[in-house]
Amino acid sequence: MTSVTTDPAAAAPGAATSATTTSDDLGWQLGTLLTRWRTGVGAVLDGIPAGARGYQLLRVVTAAATAPTQAALAAHLGIDRTVMTYLLDDLCAAGLVERCPDPADRRVRRIAATAAGRTTLADVEQRAATAEDEVLHALTPDERTALRALLTRATGPAAPGEDRCALVGAAPTPRPTPPTGT
């Protein structure tokens, strides 16, 4: 039988205690929370092409006072413009958004939510909120509000070329190790 100790003096040199591996490790905490979010909310997003990425795009487009351009949407969400094209193709094919010509520049396309997109989003947001409540069940409503405010402040806008939605939609993949020349 194996026993676990949290007494740093009793641990082997270099061994981490359970307290130091979880309570002060931001990466572990965020990773655990994201895994729980993926599990809880993932099933809710199954009806939206590209899952979390499509959901975020639909939320931004629906909330916008003026339909954003495809390029502005890609920059705002931190999604590569080429990936944005494929994502929009899928969302358009599902009837959730449409590309509309910009009246000021016919080369530019603005992205607008369709009536079906707004209806789908309202349904998904309600079910996602319920799933998120389960994910954050250990927090009080005030703590949940505080967590969201702090995360909003900590994340800020996406950096140029940063694809934040990719982190939500896929598990991390290991980087290939380059062959050594011998």
matplotlib code that plots the C-alpha trace (Angstrom):
import matplotlib.pyplot as plt

x = [0.0, 1.3, 1.0, 1.1, 2.7, 2.2, 5.1, 7.8, 10.5, 9.4, 9.2, 12.1, 14.4, 12.9, 9.5, 6.6, 3.9, 0.2, -0.2, 2.5, 1.4, -2.1, -2.7, 0.1, 0.3, -1.6, -1.0, -2.5, -5.4, -6.3, -5.8, -8.1, -10.7, -10.5, -10.8, -13.9, -15.3, -14.6, -16.3, -19.3, -19.9, -18.6, -21.8, -23.8, -21.7, -22.0, -24.7, -22.4, -19.8, -16.3, -17.6, -16.2, -14.6, -17.9, -19.7, -17.4, -17.7, -21.5, -21.5, -19.4, -21.3, -24.7, -23.6, -22.1, -24.0, -22.6, -21.8, -18.0, -15.8, -14.3, -10.8, -11.9, -13.6, -10.4, -8.3, -10.8, -11.0, -7.3, -8.0, -5.8, -7.5, -7.3, -8.8, -11.5, -12.5, -13.1, -14.9, -17.2, -17.8, -19.0, -21.2, -22.7, -23.5, -25.2, -27.3, -26.0, -24.3, -24.1, -21.5, -23.0, -21.3, -20.1, -22.0, -18.9, -16.5, -17.9, -14.6, -15.2, -17.6, -19.4, -20.5, -24.0, -25.9, -29.0, -32.3, -31.5, -28.1, -29.6, -32.1, -29.4, -27.1, -29.9, -30.5, -26.8, -26.1, -28.8, -27.5, -23.9, -24.7, -26.2, -23.1, -20.8, -22.6, -21.8, -18.2, -18.0, -20.2, -17.6, -17.9, -20.6, -22.4, -20.3, -17.1, -18.1, -18.7, -15.3, -13.6, -15.0, -14.0, -10.5, -10.2, -11.4, -8.8, -6.0, -6.7, -7.2, -7.4, -5.8, -2.2, -1.7, -1.6, -2.7, -5.5, -7.1, -10.0, -7.7, -6.8, -10.4, -11.2, -8.3, -6.1, -2.5, -0.3, 3.3, 5.8, 7.9, 11.5, 13.8, 16.2, 19.7, 22.5, 25.0]
y = [0.0, 3.4, 6.4, 10.0, 12.6, 16.4, 17.0, 18.6, 17.4, 13.8, 13.8, 12.6, 15.3, 16.9, 15.2, 17.5, 17.4, 17.3, 20.8, 22.2, 20.3, 21.7, 24.7, 26.9, 25.6, 28.0, 25.8, 22.7, 24.7, 26.3, 22.9, 21.2, 23.8, 23.8, 20.0, 20.2, 22.9, 20.8, 17.9, 19.8, 22.2, 20.1, 18.1, 21.3, 22.6, 19.5, 21.1, 24.0, 23.5, 23.6, 23.4, 26.0, 27.9, 28.2, 29.1, 32.0, 33.3, 33.1, 34.9, 37.8, 38.1, 38.0, 40.6, 43.0, 46.3, 46.3, 43.1, 42.7, 42.1, 38.7, 40.1, 42.1, 39.0, 36.9, 39.5, 39.9, 36.1, 35.5, 33.1, 32.7, 34.2, 31.0, 29.0, 31.7, 31.1, 27.4, 28.1, 30.5, 28.1, 25.5, 28.0, 29.3, 25.8, 25.2, 28.3, 30.0, 33.0, 34.6, 36.6, 39.9, 42.4, 45.6, 48.5, 50.7, 48.1, 45.2, 43.3, 43.1, 40.6, 41.3, 38.4, 38.4, 35.9, 34.5, 34.1, 30.4, 31.4, 33.7, 31.0, 28.3, 30.6, 31.4, 27.7, 26.8, 29.8, 28.6, 25.0, 26.2, 28.3, 25.3, 23.2, 26.0, 26.2, 22.5, 23.1, 25.9, 24.2, 24.7, 28.5, 30.8, 33.0, 36.0, 34.0, 32.9, 36.6, 37.5, 34.7, 35.8, 39.4, 38.4, 36.1, 38.8, 41.2, 38.6, 37.5, 40.8, 41.0, 38.4, 39.1, 39.2, 35.7, 34.1, 31.5, 31.4, 29.3, 26.5, 26.0, 25.4, 23.1, 20.7, 18.9, 20.0, 18.1, 17.4, 19.1, 16.8, 16.5, 17.3, 14.5, 14.9, 14.8, 12.1]
z = [0.0, -0.9, 1.4, 0.4, 2.6, 2.6, 5.0, 2.9, 5.3, 5.0, 1.2, -0.9, -2.3, -5.4, -4.8, -4.9, -2.2, -3.1, -1.8, -4.0, -7.1, -7.0, -4.8, -6.2, -9.7, -12.0, -15.1, -13.3, -12.0, -15.4, -17.2, -14.7, -15.1, -18.9, -18.9, -16.7, -19.0, -22.1, -20.6, -19.2, -22.1, -25.0, -25.4, -25.4, -28.3, -30.5, -32.7, -33.6, -36.3, -34.9, -31.3, -29.0, -31.8, -33.8, -30.6, -29.8, -33.3, -33.2, -29.9, -31.2, -34.4, -32.6, -30.0, -32.5, -33.1, -36.7, -38.5, -38.3, -41.3, -41.7, -41.1, -38.0, -36.6, -37.2, -35.4, -32.5, -31.9, -32.6, -35.4, -38.4, -41.5, -43.5, -40.6, -40.3, -43.9, -43.3, -40.1, -41.8, -44.6, -42.0, -40.1, -43.4, -44.5, -41.2, -41.8, -38.6, -40.2, -43.6, -45.5, -46.5, -48.9, -47.3, -48.9, -48.8, -50.3, -52.4, -51.9, -48.1, -46.5, -43.2, -41.1, -39.7, -37.6, -39.3, -37.4, -37.0, -35.7, -33.0, -32.0, -31.8, -29.8, -27.3, -26.7, -26.5, -24.1, -21.7, -21.7, -21.5, -18.5, -16.8, -17.6, -16.5, -13.1, -12.7, -13.6, -11.0, -8.4, -5.7, -6.0, -4.7, -7.3, -6.1, -6.5, -10.0, -10.9, -9.5, -11.3, -14.6, -14.0, -13.1, -16.1, -18.4, -17.0, -17.1, -20.7, -22.4, -26.2, -28.3, -29.6, -33.4, -34.7, -31.4, -31.9, -28.5, -29.7, -30.6, -26.9, -26.0, -28.9, -28.8, -26.3, -26.4, -28.8, -28.1, -30.3, -32.4, -31.4, -34.2, -35.1, -33.8, -36.4, -35.5]

ax = plt.figure().add_subplot(projection="3d")
ax.plot(x, y, z, "-o")
ax.set_aspect("equal")
plt.show()
